[in-house]
């Protein structure tokens, strides 16, 4: 398995499969599906997990000033149980840490118990709605504290008195 940055257009078959899956589970007002155009924004990084040349999973992270938001993590049934989702989550967390963020958050649905279980195993805990989300009985909001990668952050300027 190999993780690499991916253009959301190249992930469109998996995005469409995820949309179809979630549309059966939740009403439109409880589906928070970012479009390909949103996923191509400057503050979004998308990763693909590859099994040889086959795209076996996707995930994205939207970077905000105070946190990163995990979006669109999906592994088709044929590739589940092989560690792709766990690797995608680790890769997305690394992106957030490399940008100096100390917290990552996500929203998932109550009917996705396997995903919720994975997130808990990875250290995520339930939290209140965040950003533009509102409380929804069909949503589960989770977050995890990270250790930002200090080596990749800019060093703050010293005060003149320290020189």
C-alpha positions, 0 to 999 in steps of 0.5 A, a space after each residue: 500500500 502506498 499513500 500519496 496526494 491525489 487530485 479530487 477529480 481522480 478520486 471521483 469514482 470513490 467519492 460517488 460511491 461514498 455519496 451513494 452509500 451515505 445517501 441511503 443512511 442519512 437524509 440530505 440535511 444530515 449529509 455533510 458532503 464536500 464537493 470535488 470543487 470544495 476538496 480542490 481548495 487551497 486549504 484542503 489536502 487529499 490523499 489516496 491509498 493505492 494497492 498497486 495501481 488501484 485506488 483503494 481508499 481516500 481521505 482529505 483534511 481541511 486546514 483551518 487556523 485552529 484545527 484540521 477537519 478530516 473529510 471523505 475518508 472512504 475505503 470500498 468494501 473490497 479493500 476493507 480490513 487491510 489497514 487502508 483507513 488507519 493509514 489514511 488517518 495517520 497520513 491526514 494527521 501528519 499533514 495537520 501536524 506539519 501545518 502546526 495544528 494541534 487538533 484534528 476534528 471530524 463529523 461522522 454518522 451514527 450508523 457508521 459504527 465501524 468508522 466510529 470504532 476505528 476513530 476511538 481506537 486511534 485516540 479520537 473522543 466525542 466533542 461538541 459540534 464545531 465550525 459551521 456544524 449544528 448539533 444533529 442527532 444523526 451526527 457524531 463529532 470527534 476530535 484528537 489532540 496532535 503533537 504539531 511538527 515543530 521542525 516544519 513550523 516557522 520559528 517565531 521572531 525573538 523580542 529585541 530585548 532577548 538579542 
